[in-house]
Amino acid sequence: MRTANYTDFRANLRSYIDSVIEDCDTVIINRGNSTGVVLISLEEYNSLKETEYIMSSPQMVDIIRDGDKDIANGLGVKVDIDDLWK
């Protein structure tokens, strides 16, 4: 995670964006008075939004919890990932 003030961020915008995209880095841009923003990649943002969507469904959360219990009780089934696309 990197931090920058607004002036430094603006002066080095390309470098910060490249580090976010290429290194999966997160940048916090401080603007003073305890305000600021966070710069993350589009991929990371989409992942967060998908997780938020899944976790907003009580039914889906129950399914995930049941699956965790099944795995903990040895009821999981190993699947070759290549077989998923057949």
N, CA, C and O atoms as a MOPAC input file, in Angstrom:
PM7 MOZYME 1SCF
protein

 N      0.85500 1    -1.16800 1     0.00000 1
 C      0.00000 1     0.00000 1     0.00000 1
 C      0.89700 1     1.22500 1     0.00000 1
 O      1.86100 1     1.31700 1     0.76000 1
 N      0.55900 1     2.14500 1    -0.85700 1
 C      1.32500 1     3.38800 1    -0.94300 1
 C      0.42000 1     4.54000 1    -0.53100 1
 O     -0.80300 1     4.46300 1    -0.64500 1
 N      1.03800 1     5.59400 1    -0.05700 1
 C      0.29300 1     6.81900 1     0.24800 1
 C      0.94200 1     7.97700 1    -0.48800 1
 O      2.14000 1     7.97000 1    -0.76900 1
 N      0.13700 1     8.95200 1    -0.78500 1
 C      0.63700 1    10.14600 1    -1.46800 1
 C     -0.25100 1    11.31200 1    -1.10300 1
 O     -1.43700 1    11.14900 1    -0.81500 1
 N      0.34300 1    12.49400 1    -1.12000 1
 C     -0.50700 1    13.67200 1    -0.98900 1
 C     -0.97500 1    14.05700 1    -2.39400 1
 O     -0.45000 1    13.55200 1    -3.38600 1
 N     -1.93200 1    14.92500 1    -2.47300 1
 C     -2.55700 1    15.26300 1    -3.74400 1
 C     -1.54100 1    15.81800 1    -4.73900 1
 O     -1.56400 1    15.45100 1    -5.91400 1
 N     -0.66000 1    16.68800 1    -4.28600 1
 C      0.31800 1    17.31400 1    -5.17100 1
 C      1.26600 1    16.27600 1    -5.76600 1
 O      1.52300 1    16.28900 1    -6.97000 1
 N      1.78800 1    15.37400 1    -4.92600 1
 C      2.68700 1    14.32700 1    -5.40100 1
 C      1.95400 1    13.36900 1    -6.34100 1
 O      2.49600 1    12.95500 1    -7.36500 1
 N      0.73800 1    13.02800 1    -5.98700 1
 C     -0.04700 1    12.12800 1    -6.82500 1
 C     -0.26100 1    12.72700 1    -8.21300 1
 O     -0.08300 1    12.04800 1    -9.22400 1
 N     -0.63400 1    13.97300 1    -8.25300 1
 C     -0.88100 1    14.63700 1    -9.52800 1
 C      0.39200 1    14.71500 1   -10.36900 1
 O      0.35200 1    14.53200 1   -11.58600 1
 N      1.52000 1    14.98600 1    -9.71300 1
 C      2.78600 1    15.10600 1   -10.43200 1
 C      3.27900 1    13.75000 1   -10.95700 1
 O      4.00700 1    13.69700 1   -11.94800 1
 N      2.88800 1    12.66800 1   -10.29900 1
 C      3.36300 1    11.33200 1   -10.66900 1
 C      2.22000 1    10.38200 1   -10.99400 1
 O      2.30100 1     9.18600 1   -10.71500 1
 N      1.17100 1    10.90900 1   -11.57400 1
 C     -0.05200 1    10.15600 1   -11.83100 1
 C      0.21800 1     8.84700 1   -12.57700 1
 O     -0.26400 1     7.79200 1   -12.16400 1
 N      0.96700 1     8.90600 1   -13.64800 1
 C      1.22100 1     7.70400 1   -14.44900 1
 C      1.90500 1     6.62100 1   -13.62000 1
 O      1.53700 1     5.44900 1   -13.70400 1
 N      2.88900 1     7.00600 1   -12.82700 1
 C      3.61500 1     6.05000 1   -11.99800 1
 C      2.68500 1     5.36800 1   -10.99300 1
 O      2.75700 1     4.15400 1   -10.80000 1
 N      1.82600 1     6.13800 1   -10.36500 1
 C      0.88300 1     5.56500 1    -9.39800 1
 C     -0.11300 1     4.63200 1   -10.08300 1
 O     -0.39800 1     3.54700 1    -9.57400 1
 N     -0.63600 1     5.04100 1   -11.21600 1
 C     -1.58800 1     4.19000 1   -11.93000 1
 C     -0.91400 1     2.89900 1   -12.38600 1
 O     -1.49400 1     1.82000 1   -12.27000 1
 N      0.31000 1     3.00800 1   -12.90500 1
 C      1.04000 1     1.81100 1   -13.32900 1
 C      1.25300 1     0.85000 1   -12.16900 1
 O      1.10900 1    -0.36000 1   -12.34100 1
 N      1.59500 1     1.36500 1   -10.98700 1
 C      1.83500 1     0.47600 1    -9.84400 1
 C      0.55200 1    -0.20400 1    -9.38800 1
 O      0.58300 1    -1.34600 1    -8.92700 1
 N     -0.56100 1     0.48000 1    -9.51200 1
 C     -1.84800 1    -0.11700 1    -9.14300 1
 C     -2.20500 1    -1.24400 1   -10.10300 1
 O     -2.65300 1    -2.30900 1    -9.68100 1
 N     -2.00800 1    -1.00700 1   -11.38300 1
 C     -2.37300 1    -2.00500 1   -12.38800 1
 C     -1.37200 1    -3.15000 1   -12.42700 1
 O     -1.76800 1    -4.31500 1   -12.41600 1
 N     -0.09000 1    -2.84000 1   -12.47200 1
 C      0.93300 1    -3.86700 1   -12.67900 1
 C      1.29200 1    -4.63200 1   -11.40700 1
 O      1.61300 1    -5.81900 1   -11.47200 1
 N      1.24200 1    -3.96700 1   -10.25200 1
 C      1.67900 1    -4.59300 1    -9.00200 1
 C      0.54100 1    -4.86900 1    -8.03600 1
 O      0.78500 1    -5.24000 1    -6.88800 1
 N     -0.70300 1    -4.69700 1    -8.48000 1
 C     -1.87300 1    -4.86300 1    -7.61200 1
 C     -1.73300 1    -4.03000 1    -6.34300 1
 O     -2.14000 1    -4.45100 1    -5.26000 1
 N     -1.16400 1    -2.87000 1    -6.48900 1
 C     -0.93000 1    -1.97700 1    -5.36100 1
 C     -2.18800 1    -1.15900 1    -5.07700 1
 O     -3.04400 1    -1.00000 1    -5.94800 1
 N     -2.29000 1    -0.65200 1    -3.87500 1
 C     -3.36500 1     0.25200 1    -3.48100 1
 C     -2.71400 1     1.57500 1    -3.11100 1
 O     -1.68100 1     1.59200 1    -2.44100 1
 N     -3.30200 1     2.67600 1    -3.53800 1
 C     -2.74400 1     3.98800 1    -3.23700 1
 C     -3.78500 1     4.80200 1    -2.48600 1
 O     -4.92800 1     4.93100 1    -2.92400 1
 N     -3.37400 1     5.34800 1    -1.35100 1
 C     -4.22500 1     6.25600 1    -0.59100 1
 C     -3.74700 1     7.66800 1    -0.88100 1
 O     -2.58000 1     7.99600 1    -0.66600 1
 N     -4.66000 1     8.50600 1    -1.37400 1
 C     -4.32200 1     9.88200 1    -1.69200 1
 C     -4.93400 1    10.77400 1    -0.62600 1
 O     -6.15500 1    10.90600 1    -0.53300 1
 N     -4.07100 1    11.38500 1     0.18000 1
 C     -4.51900 1    12.25600 1     1.27500 1
 C     -4.71900 1    13.67200 1     0.76100 1
 O     -3.91600 1    14.18500 1    -0.01900 1
 N     -5.80400 1    14.29800 1     1.21100 1
 C     -6.08400 1    15.67800 1     0.81500 1
 C     -6.05900 1    16.61800 1     2.00500 1
 O     -6.37900 1    17.79800 1     1.86000 1
 N     -5.69400 1    16.13300 1     3.16000 1
 C     -5.68400 1    16.97300 1     4.35300 1
 C     -7.00500 1    16.91000 1     5.07500 1
 O     -8.00400 1    16.44800 1     4.52400 1
 N     -7.01200 1    17.37400 1     6.30900 1
 C     -8.23000 1    17.37000 1     7.12800 1
 C     -8.86000 1    15.97400 1     7.20800 1
 O    -10.08300 1    15.84000 1     7.25100 1
 N     -8.01600 1    14.94100 1     7.22700 1
 C     -8.47800 1    13.55200 1     7.33300 1
 C     -9.40200 1    13.13500 1     6.19700 1
 O    -10.28200 1    12.29600 1     6.38800 1
 N     -9.20800 1    13.71300 1     5.02200 1
 C     -9.98700 1    13.31000 1     3.85700 1
 C     -9.05300 1    12.71800 1     2.82100 1
 O     -7.85700 1    13.01200 1     2.80400 1
 N     -9.59000 1    11.91200 1     1.98800 1
 C     -8.78300 1    11.32900 1     0.93400 1
 C     -9.56700 1    10.31900 1     0.13600 1
 O    -10.76100 1    10.11300 1     0.35800 1
 N     -8.88200 1     9.69600 1    -0.79000 1
 C     -9.48300 1     8.67700 1    -1.63300 1
 C     -8.51500 1     7.51300 1    -1.75100 1
 O     -7.33600 1     7.61900 1    -1.41400 1
 N     -9.05200 1     6.39000 1    -2.24300 1
 C     -8.24000 1     5.19200 1    -2.44900 1
 C     -8.28700 1     4.84800 1    -3.93200 1
 O     -9.35700 1     4.82200 1    -4.54100 1
 N     -7.12400 1     4.58600 1    -4.50100 1
 C     -7.02300 1     4.17900 1    -5.89800 1
 C     -6.73000 1     2.68600 1    -5.93700 1
 O     -5.72100 1     2.22600 1    -5.40200 1
 N     -7.63300 1     1.92500 1    -6.58300 1
 C     -7.44600 1     0.48900 1    -6.76200 1
 C     -7.69300 1     0.16100 1    -8.22900 1
 O     -8.27400 1     0.96100 1    -8.96200 1
 N     -7.25300 1    -1.01000 1    -8.64800 1
 C     -7.45600 1    -1.41500 1   -10.03700 1
 C     -8.92900 1    -1.73700 1   -10.28300 1
 O     -9.69100 1    -1.99800 1    -9.35200 1
 N     -9.30100 1    -1.71400 1   -11.54000 1
 C    -10.66600 1    -2.07800 1   -11.91600 1
 C    -10.94400 1    -3.52600 1   -11.53700 1
 O    -12.04600 1    -3.85400 1   -11.09800 1
 N     -9.95400 1    -4.38800 1   -11.70300 1
 C    -10.11100 1    -5.79800 1   -11.33700 1
 C    -10.41500 1    -5.94100 1    -9.84500 1
 O    -11.30300 1    -6.70200 1    -9.46000 1
 N     -9.68200 1    -5.21200 1    -9.01200 1
 C     -9.91300 1    -5.26500 1    -7.56300 1
 C    -11.28500 1    -4.69900 1    -7.21200 1
 O    -11.99000 1    -5.25800 1    -6.37200 1
 N    -11.66400 1    -3.60200 1    -7.84300 1
 C    -12.97700 1    -3.00300 1    -7.60600 1
 C    -14.09200 1    -3.98500 1    -7.95900 1
 O    -15.03400 1    -4.16800 1    -7.18800 1
 N    -13.97800 1    -4.61800 1    -9.13600 1
 C    -15.00300 1    -5.58000 1    -9.55100 1
 C    -15.08600 1    -6.75100 1    -8.58300 1
 O    -16.17800 1    -7.24400 1    -8.29600 1
 N    -13.94500 1    -7.19800 1    -8.07800 1
 C    -13.93100 1    -8.28300 1    -7.10700 1
 C    -14.65300 1    -7.88200 1    -5.82400 1
 O    -15.43400 1    -8.65800 1    -5.27400 1
 N    -14.38900 1    -6.67600 1    -5.35800 1
 C    -15.06200 1    -6.18500 1    -4.14800 1
 C    -16.57400 1    -6.07700 1    -4.34500 1
 O    -17.35200 1    -6.45000 1    -3.46700 1
 N    -16.98200 1    -5.56000 1    -5.50900 1
 C    -18.41600 1    -5.41700 1    -5.78800 1
 C    -19.09300 1    -6.78000 1    -5.90000 1
 O    -20.23200 1    -6.94000 1    -5.46200 1
 N    -18.40500 1    -7.76600 1    -6.48400 1
 C    -18.97300 1    -9.10500 1    -6.59000 1
 C    -19.14500 1    -9.71700 1    -5.20000 1
 O    -20.17500 1   -10.32100 1    -4.90100 1
 N    -18.12800 1    -9.55500 1    -4.35900 1
 C    -18.21300 1   -10.07000 1    -2.99300 1
 C    -19.35600 1    -9.38600 1    -2.24000 1
 O    -20.11400 1   -10.04200 1    -1.52700 1
 N    -19.47500 1    -8.08700 1    -2.39800 1
 C    -20.57000 1    -7.35200 1    -1.75900 1
 C    -21.92700 1    -7.88200 1    -2.21800 1
 O    -22.83600 1    -8.05000 1    -1.40600 1
 N    -22.06200 1    -8.14300 1    -3.50600 1
 C    -23.31200 1    -8.65400 1    -4.05100 1
 C    -23.62800 1   -10.04200 1    -3.48200 1
 O    -24.74900 1   -10.30000 1    -3.04300 1
 N    -22.63600 1   -10.92400 1    -3.49400 1
 C    -22.84600 1   -12.28400 1    -2.97600 1
 C    -23.22100 1   -12.25400 1    -1.50500 1
 O    -24.14200 1   -12.95100 1    -1.07900 1
 N    -22.50700 1   -11.44800 1    -0.72700 1
 C    -22.72800 1   -11.41200 1     0.71700 1
 C    -24.01700 1   -10.66800 1     1.09300 1
 O    -24.45300 1   -10.73100 1     2.24300 1
 N    -24.61600 1    -9.97700 1     0.14400 1
 C    -25.87400 1    -9.27900 1     0.44000 1
 C    -27.07700 1   -10.22600 1     0.39600 1
 O    -28.18300 1    -9.84600 1     0.78300 1
 N    -26.86300 1   -11.44800 1    -0.07000 1
 C    -27.94000 1   -12.42500 1    -0.16100 1
 C    -27.84000 1   -13.40600 1     1.00400 1
 O    -26.91600 1   -14.21900 1     1.04700 1
 N    -28.78200 1   -13.34200 1     1.95200 1
 C    -28.74700 1   -14.28800 1     3.07300 1
 C    -28.75400 1   -15.74800 1     2.60700 1
 O    -28.11800 1   -16.60100 1     3.22400 1
 N    -29.46200 1   -16.02600 1     1.53500 1
 C    -29.51800 1   -17.39000 1     1.01000 1
 C    -28.12800 1   -17.82700 1     0.52800 1
 O    -27.70700 1   -18.95300 1     0.79500 1
 N    -27.42700 1   -16.95500 1    -0.16800 1
 C    -26.09100 1   -17.29500 1    -0.66000 1
 C    -25.11700 1   -17.47600 1     0.49900 1
 O    -24.27600 1   -18.37500 1     0.46400 1
 N    -25.22000 1   -16.64200 1     1.51400 1
 C    -24.35600 1   -16.77100 1     2.69200 1
 C    -24.59500 1   -18.12100 1     3.36700 1
 O    -23.64700 1   -18.77800 1     3.79400 1
 N    -25.86500 1   -18.53600 1     3.46400 1
 C    -26.17700 1   -19.85000 1     4.04200 1
 C    -25.56900 1   -20.98200 1     3.22000 1
 O    -25.05000 1   -21.94700 1     3.78100 1
 N    -25.63100 1   -20.86900 1     1.89600 1
 C    -25.05600 1   -21.89100 1     1.01800 1
 C    -23.54400 1   -21.97600 1     1.22900 1
 O    -22.98500 1   -23.07100 1     1.29000 1
 N    -22.89400 1   -20.84000 1     1.33800 1
 C    -21.44500 1   -20.81400 1     1.56500 1
 C    -21.10500 1   -21.42800 1     2.91900 1
 O    -20.16700 1   -22.21800 1     3.02500 1
 N    -21.85300 1   -21.07300 1     3.94100 1
 C    -21.61100 1   -21.64300 1     5.28400 1
 C    -21.82900 1   -23.15300 1     5.29400 1
 O    -21.05300 1   -23.88900 1     5.90200 1
 N    -22.87900 1   -23.61200 1     4.62700 1
 C    -23.12600 1   -25.05600 1     4.54300 1
 C    -21.97900 1   -25.75400 1     3.82300 1
 O    -21.56200 1   -26.83900 1     4.22700 1
 N    -21.47200 1   -25.14600 1     2.77200 1
 C    -20.34000 1   -25.71800 1     2.05500 1
 C    -19.09500 1   -25.79200 1     2.92100 1
 O    -18.36400 1   -26.78200 1     2.88000 1
 N    -18.84900 1   -24.74400 1     3.70900 1
 C    -17.71400 1   -24.75600 1     4.63400 1
 C    -17.85300 1   -25.88400 1     5.65200 1
 O    -16.87800 1   -26.56500 1     5.96900 1
 N    -19.06100 1   -26.07800 1     6.16100 1
 C    -19.29000 1   -27.16500 1     7.12800 1
 C    -19.05400 1   -28.52100 1     6.47700 1
 O    -18.44300 1   -29.40400 1     7.07900 1
 N    -19.53800 1   -28.69100 1     5.24700 1
 C    -19.33600 1   -29.95200 1     4.53600 1
 C    -17.84600 1   -30.24600 1     4.35600 1
 O    -17.40500 1   -31.37700 1     4.56000 1
 N    -17.08400 1   -29.24500 1     3.97900 1
 C    -15.64200 1   -29.43100 1     3.79200 1
 C    -14.97900 1   -29.77300 1     5.11900 1
 O    -14.13400 1   -30.66600 1     5.17900 1
 N    -15.35300 1   -29.07600 1     6.17300 1
 C    -14.77800 1   -29.34500 1     7.49900 1
 C    -15.10200 1   -30.75700 1     7.97000 1
 O    -14.32400 1   -31.36000 1     8.70900 1
 N    -16.24800 1   -31.28800 1     7.54400 1
 C    -16.66100 1   -32.64200 1     7.93900 1
 C    -16.20000 1   -33.70900 1     6.94500 1
 O    -16.63600 1   -34.85800 1     7.01600 1
 N    -15.32600 1   -33.33000 1     6.02700 1
 C    -14.78000 1   -34.29300 1     5.08100 1
 C    -15.71600 1   -34.68300 1     3.95900 1
 O    -15.51500 1   -35.71000 1     3.31100 1
 N    -16.73500 1   -33.87800 1     3.72200 1
 C    -17.71200 1   -34.20800 1     2.67900 1
 C    -17.42100 1   -33.51900 1     1.34400 1
 O    -18.20000 1   -33.62600 1     0.39700 1
 N    -16.30100 1   -32.82000 1     1.28200 1
 C    -15.93800 1   -32.13800 1     0.04700 1
 C    -15.53800 1   -33.13200 1    -1.03200 1
 O    -15.11400 1   -34.24900 1    -0.73300 1
 N    -15.67400 1   -32.72700 1    -2.27000 1
 C    -15.31800 1   -33.57100 1    -3.40200 1
 C    -14.25100 1   -32.84900 1    -4.21000 1
 O    -14.43800 1   -31.69900 1    -4.60900 1
 N    -13.11700 1   -33.53500 1    -4.45500 1
 C    -12.06000 1   -32.94200 1    -5.26800 1
 C    -12.47800 1   -32.98600 1    -6.72600 1
 O    -12.97100 1   -34.00000 1    -7.22100 1
 N    -12.26800 1   -31.85500 1    -7.40900 1
 C    -12.62200 1   -31.75900 1    -8.81200 1
 C    -11.41400 1   -31.19200 1    -9.55300 1
 O    -10.81300 1   -30.21500 1    -9.10600 1
 N    -11.05900 1   -31.79700 1   -10.67300 1
 C     -9.99900 1   -31.26700 1   -11.51600 1
 C    -10.55000 1   -30.03000 1   -12.22000 1
 O    -11.58500 1   -30.09300 1   -12.88400 1
 N     -9.85700 1   -28.91500 1   -12.07300 1
 C    -10.37300 1   -27.66100 1   -12.61100 1
 C    -10.59700 1   -27.74300 1   -14.12300 1
 O    -11.50300 1   -27.09400 1   -14.64400 1
 N     -9.79800 1   -28.51700 1   -14.82100 1
 C     -9.97900 1   -28.66200 1   -16.26400 1
 C    -11.30300 1   -29.33400 1   -16.59400 1
 O    -11.85900 1   -29.10400 1   -17.66800 1
 N    -11.82100 1   -30.16500 1   -15.68500 1
 C    -13.09800 1   -30.84600 1   -15.91200 1
 C    -14.28900 1   -29.89000 1   -15.80700 1
 O    -15.37500 1   -30.19400 1   -16.30000 1
 N    -14.08900 1   -28.75000 1   -15.17300 1
 C    -15.18900 1   -27.79700 1   -15.01500 1
 C    -15.59300 1   -27.18100 1   -16.34200 1
 O    -16.73300 1   -26.74400 1   -16.49800 1
 N    -14.68700 1   -27.14100 1   -17.29000 1
 C    -14.95500 1   -26.47000 1   -18.56900 1
 C    -15.36900 1   -27.43000 1   -19.66700 1
 O    -15.46200 1   -27.04400 1   -20.83200 1
 N    -15.61800 1   -28.67900 1   -19.30200 1
 C    -16.03700 1   -29.66800 1   -20.31100 1
 C    -17.53800 1   -29.74700 1   -20.41200 1
 O    -18.06300 1   -30.52500 1   -21.20900 1

